[in-house]
Amino acid sequence: MRRSTRRVQTKKSNNYKYLVIVVIIFAALQFWILKSFYKEEIIKIPLDLFEANKQYPLTELVINKSTEDIPDEAQILEPVPGTKDIVPEEIANENLTEDATYSNEIENDLSEDQKNIVLRTLEILEENVKYEYELYPETGYPTENVGVSTDIIAIVLRDCGYDLMELIYDDMLNHSDSYPMDIIGRDEPIKYIDFRHVFFQETFFKRHALELETSYDKNHADNNIQWQPGDIVYFQLDEENPHKDLGGFISPNTNQEGVPLVIMTSEELGKASEVDVLLDYKIVGHYRYPYPEEMQ
């Protein structure tokens, strides 16, 4: 009985040994096969893998600087003390002129009123205000996101604390002889309409704003004084039809020659836009409003 039990135990022990040997042989065979087929490959990453396909000129990244005047990266990123960013972070706005030079700061010599007017005017561009004329007897000002050129001027000034609807109406009541009422064929002003007439706006600013040059000379030494961001300009398109005059604001941005762009709207433009027209249209009015305190 004992011999039979020992035989069984010996047989089981041998079976375990054979199984272990088979597993070892199978593992060794797998290792040999993998090693036979293994081939080391070194993949090199191209040096230009993360470079942009389009090489942008440095002048698109640095505002109002030529490539010869580009400072180092630390200087580019350093903010200028006492200035305020007035251009949206993404300047590729569809309204902006393609060859424009973009100003990244408001000049320190602008008044607070001028700065506020410039900021609000630039916001108008982002608001995508469509060109359209409707009457608004209750509000005077457009209640939708639409307007004509005089509406852009009136809305910006209203939002900066100067309500042209009230101001022009009061001035017309007290000085009706100063306004070209014959153009509209009536004697009494209408509050919710007249502040939107371009010739009445021009008359009001001629009476209450600082009147400036109406011709732009690219070589004039005082252009930065005479033509400042936030100035209001009026263009004459048809000498026989004063209703066709257009108004707008001088932009803080210029074309490649340094001529200021104009933020305005018209039927042709279709919406509030920033355009290069200062030398193309006849300027019949150029004003700075409110009248500068230091000149009063």
C-alpha positions as CSV (number, residue, x, y, z in Angstrom):
1,M,0.0,0.0,0.0
2,R,2.8,2.4,0.9
3,R,4.7,1.5,-2.3
4,S,1.6,2.2,-4.4
5,T,1.2,5.6,-2.7
6,R,4.8,6.5,-3.3
7,R,4.5,5.6,-6.9
8,V,1.5,7.9,-7.4
9,Q,3.3,10.8,-5.6
10,T,6.4,10.2,-7.7
11,K,4.4,10.2,-10.9
12,K,2.6,13.5,-10.0
13,S,5.9,15.1,-9.1
14,N,7.4,14.1,-12.5
15,N,4.3,15.4,-14.3
16,Y,4.8,18.8,-12.6
17,K,8.5,18.9,-13.6
18,Y,7.5,18.0,-17.2
19,L,4.9,20.8,-17.2
20,V,7.4,23.4,-15.9
21,I,10.0,22.3,-18.6
22,V,7.4,22.6,-21.3
23,V,6.4,26.1,-20.1
24,I,10.0,27.2,-20.0
25,I,10.7,25.8,-23.5
26,F,7.5,27.6,-24.9
27,A,8.6,30.9,-23.3
28,A,12.1,30.6,-24.7
29,L,10.6,29.8,-28.1
30,Q,8.4,33.0,-28.0
31,F,11.4,35.1,-26.9
32,W,13.5,33.7,-29.8
33,I,10.7,34.4,-32.4
34,L,10.2,38.0,-31.1
35,K,13.9,38.7,-31.2
36,S,14.2,37.3,-34.7
37,F,11.6,39.7,-36.0
38,Y,12.5,42.8,-33.9
39,K,14.1,45.6,-35.8
40,E,15.0,48.9,-34.2
41,E,13.8,52.0,-36.1
42,I,14.7,55.6,-35.2
43,I,12.0,58.2,-36.2
44,K,13.3,61.7,-36.6
45,I,10.9,64.6,-36.1
46,P,11.3,67.3,-38.7
47,L,12.7,70.5,-37.3
48,D,9.9,72.6,-39.1
49,L,7.1,70.4,-37.9
50,F,5.6,73.1,-35.6
51,E,6.4,76.0,-37.9
52,A,3.5,77.9,-39.5
53,N,2.9,77.3,-43.2
54,K,2.5,81.0,-43.7
55,Q,5.4,83.2,-42.6
56,Y,3.7,86.3,-41.1
57,P,5.7,89.6,-41.3
58,L,6.9,91.0,-38.1
59,T,5.0,94.2,-38.8
60,E,1.7,92.4,-38.3
61,L,2.8,91.5,-34.8
62,V,4.2,94.8,-33.7
63,I,2.0,97.9,-33.9
64,N,3.2,101.0,-35.7
65,K,6.8,99.6,-36.0
66,S,8.9,99.0,-39.0
67,T,10.9,95.7,-39.2
68,E,14.1,97.8,-38.6
69,D,12.7,99.2,-35.3
70,I,11.5,95.9,-33.9
71,P,12.6,95.6,-30.2
72,D,13.3,92.3,-28.5
73,E,10.4,90.0,-27.4
74,A,10.5,91.3,-23.8
75,Q,10.1,94.9,-24.9
76,I,7.2,93.9,-27.3
77,L,5.2,92.3,-24.5
78,E,5.9,95.0,-21.9
79,P,2.9,97.3,-21.5
80,V,3.4,101.0,-22.0
81,P,2.7,102.9,-18.7
82,G,-0.2,105.4,-18.8
83,T,-1.7,104.0,-22.0
84,K,-4.8,102.0,-22.6
85,D,-5.4,99.2,-25.1
86,I,-8.1,100.3,-27.6
87,V,-7.8,97.7,-30.3
88,P,-9.6,94.3,-29.8
89,E,-7.2,91.4,-29.2
90,E,-8.2,89.9,-32.6
91,I,-7.6,92.7,-35.0
92,A,-8.6,90.6,-38.0
93,N,-12.0,92.2,-38.0
94,E,-13.8,92.0,-41.3
95,N,-14.5,95.7,-41.1
96,L,-10.9,96.8,-40.9
97,T,-8.9,97.9,-44.0
98,E,-6.5,95.2,-45.1
99,D,-3.4,97.5,-45.4
100,A,-4.2,99.5,-42.2
101,T,-1.7,100.2,-39.5
102,Y,-3.2,99.5,-36.1
103,S,-2.6,101.7,-33.1
104,N,-2.3,99.8,-29.8
105,E,-2.8,102.7,-27.4
106,I,-4.6,106.0,-27.0
107,E,-2.2,108.9,-27.1
108,N,-1.6,110.4,-23.7
109,D,-2.5,113.9,-24.9
110,L,-6.1,112.9,-25.7
111,S,-8.7,114.1,-23.2
112,E,-10.8,111.6,-21.2
113,D,-13.8,112.5,-23.4
114,Q,-11.8,111.8,-26.6
115,K,-10.6,108.5,-25.2
116,N,-14.2,107.4,-24.3
117,I,-15.4,108.4,-27.7
118,V,-12.7,106.4,-29.4
119,L,-13.4,103.3,-27.3
120,R,-17.1,103.5,-27.9
121,T,-16.6,104.0,-31.7
122,L,-14.4,100.9,-31.9
123,E,-17.1,99.0,-30.0
124,I,-19.6,100.0,-32.7
125,L,-17.5,98.1,-35.2
126,E,-17.7,94.9,-33.2
127,E,-21.5,95.3,-32.8
128,N,-22.0,94.9,-36.6
129,V,-24.5,97.8,-36.9
130,K,-26.3,97.5,-40.2
131,Y,-27.1,100.5,-42.5
132,E,-30.8,101.2,-42.3
133,Y,-33.0,104.2,-41.7
134,E,-36.3,104.1,-39.7
135,L,-38.1,106.6,-37.6
136,Y,-38.3,106.1,-33.8
137,P,-40.9,108.6,-32.5
138,E,-40.7,107.3,-28.9
139,T,-36.9,107.1,-28.5
140,G,-35.4,109.1,-31.4
141,Y,-32.4,106.8,-31.4
142,P,-32.6,103.4,-33.2
143,T,-33.8,100.6,-31.0
144,E,-32.5,97.9,-33.2
145,N,-28.9,97.3,-34.3
146,V,-29.2,99.6,-37.3
147,G,-28.5,103.2,-38.2
148,V,-27.2,105.7,-40.8
149,S,-24.0,107.7,-40.5
150,T,-25.5,110.4,-38.2
151,D,-26.9,107.7,-35.9
152,I,-23.4,106.3,-35.4
153,I,-22.2,109.8,-34.3
154,A,-25.3,110.4,-32.1
155,I,-25.2,107.0,-30.4
156,V,-21.5,107.2,-29.6
157,L,-21.8,110.7,-28.1
158,R,-25.0,109.7,-26.2
159,D,-23.2,106.8,-24.6
160,C,-20.3,109.2,-23.7
161,G,-22.7,111.6,-21.9
162,Y,-23.7,114.0,-24.8
163,D,-27.3,113.5,-25.9
164,L,-27.5,115.1,-29.3
165,M,-31.2,114.7,-29.5
166,E,-31.7,117.0,-26.5
167,L,-28.8,119.3,-27.3
168,I,-29.7,119.9,-31.0
169,Y,-33.4,120.3,-30.2
170,D,-32.7,122.9,-27.5
171,D,-30.3,124.8,-29.7
172,M,-32.8,124.8,-32.6
173,L,-35.5,126.1,-30.4
174,N,-33.3,129.0,-29.1
175,H,-31.4,129.7,-32.4
176,S,-33.7,128.5,-35.2
177,D,-32.3,131.2,-37.5
178,S,-28.9,129.5,-37.3
179,Y,-30.2,126.3,-38.7
180,P,-31.0,125.6,-42.4
181,M,-34.7,125.0,-41.9
182,D,-35.4,125.8,-45.5
183,I,-33.8,122.4,-46.5
184,I,-36.7,120.6,-44.8
185,G,-39.4,123.1,-45.6
186,R,-40.6,123.8,-42.1
187,D,-40.1,126.3,-39.3
188,E,-40.4,124.2,-36.2
189,P,-37.9,121.5,-35.1
190,I,-39.0,118.0,-34.5
191,K,-37.1,116.5,-31.6
192,Y,-36.9,112.8,-32.6
193,I,-36.0,113.5,-36.2
194,D,-33.8,116.6,-36.6
195,F,-30.8,115.5,-34.6
196,R,-30.4,112.7,-37.2
197,H,-30.3,115.1,-40.2
198,V,-26.7,115.5,-41.3
199,F,-26.9,119.2,-42.1
200,F,-28.4,119.9,-38.6
201,Q,-25.6,118.0,-37.0
202,E,-23.0,119.9,-39.0
203,T,-24.6,123.2,-37.9
204,F,-24.7,122.2,-34.2
205,F,-21.0,121.3,-34.2
206,K,-20.1,124.4,-36.2
207,R,-21.7,126.4,-33.3
208,H,-20.5,124.3,-30.3
209,A,-17.4,122.3,-31.3
210,L,-13.8,123.1,-32.1
211,E,-13.7,123.6,-35.9
212,L,-10.6,122.2,-37.5
213,E,-9.0,121.8,-40.9
214,T,-11.1,120.3,-43.7
215,S,-8.2,119.3,-46.0
216,Y,-5.7,116.6,-45.1
217,D,-2.0,117.1,-46.0
218,K,0.1,114.0,-45.5
219,N,3.2,116.1,-45.1
220,H,1.8,118.6,-42.6
221,A,3.9,118.6,-39.4
222,D,0.8,119.2,-37.2
223,N,-1.3,116.3,-38.4
224,N,-1.2,114.6,-35.0
225,I,-2.7,117.7,-33.5
226,Q,-5.2,118.6,-36.2
227,W,-6.4,115.1,-36.9
228,Q,-7.0,113.2,-33.7
229,P,-8.9,110.0,-33.0
230,G,-12.5,110.7,-32.1
231,D,-12.7,113.8,-34.3
232,I,-15.9,114.1,-36.2
233,V,-15.8,114.6,-40.0
234,Y,-18.5,115.2,-42.6
235,F,-18.1,114.4,-46.3
236,Q,-20.0,116.0,-49.2
237,L,-21.0,113.5,-51.9
238,D,-23.4,115.7,-53.9
239,E,-23.1,119.5,-53.8
240,E,-26.7,119.8,-54.9
241,N,-28.2,117.4,-52.3
242,P,-27.2,118.1,-48.6
243,H,-29.1,115.0,-47.5
244,K,-26.4,112.9,-49.1
245,D,-23.6,114.2,-46.8
246,L,-22.0,111.5,-44.6
247,G,-20.5,111.7,-41.2
248,G,-18.0,109.6,-39.2
249,F,-15.2,109.5,-36.7
250,I,-11.5,109.7,-37.2
251,S,-10.1,106.3,-36.2
252,P,-7.0,105.6,-34.1
253,N,-5.8,103.5,-37.0
254,T,-4.1,104.7,-40.2
255,N,-3.3,103.3,-43.6
256,Q,0.3,102.4,-44.6
257,E,1.0,106.1,-45.5
258,G,-0.1,107.3,-42.1
259,V,-3.5,108.7,-43.2
260,P,-6.1,108.2,-40.5
261,L,-9.0,105.8,-41.3
262,V,-12.6,106.8,-40.8
263,I,-15.2,104.8,-38.9
264,M,-18.6,105.4,-40.6
265,T,-21.5,103.7,-42.3
266,S,-23.2,104.3,-45.7
267,E,-25.6,102.5,-48.0
268,E,-22.6,101.3,-50.0
269,L,-20.8,99.9,-47.0
270,G,-23.9,98.3,-45.6
271,K,-22.7,98.5,-42.0
272,A,-20.5,100.4,-39.7
273,S,-17.0,100.0,-41.1
274,E,-13.5,101.3,-40.8
275,V,-12.5,102.7,-44.2
276,D,-9.7,104.6,-46.0
277,V,-11.6,107.6,-47.5
278,L,-10.1,110.7,-45.9
279,L,-8.4,111.6,-49.2
280,D,-11.1,110.4,-51.5
281,Y,-14.1,112.4,-50.3
282,K,-14.6,116.1,-50.1
283,I,-14.5,117.1,-46.4
284,V,-17.0,119.8,-45.5
285,G,-16.7,119.6,-41.7
286,H,-14.1,118.6,-39.2
287,Y,-14.9,119.0,-35.5
288,R,-13.7,118.1,-32.0
289,Y,-16.5,117.7,-29.6
290,P,-16.9,118.4,-26.8
291,Y,-15.0,121.7,-27.1
292,P,-11.6,121.2,-25.4
293,E,-11.6,122.8,-22.0
294,E,-8.1,124.1,-22.3
295,M,-9.1,126.1,-25.4
296,Q,-12.3,127.7,-23.9
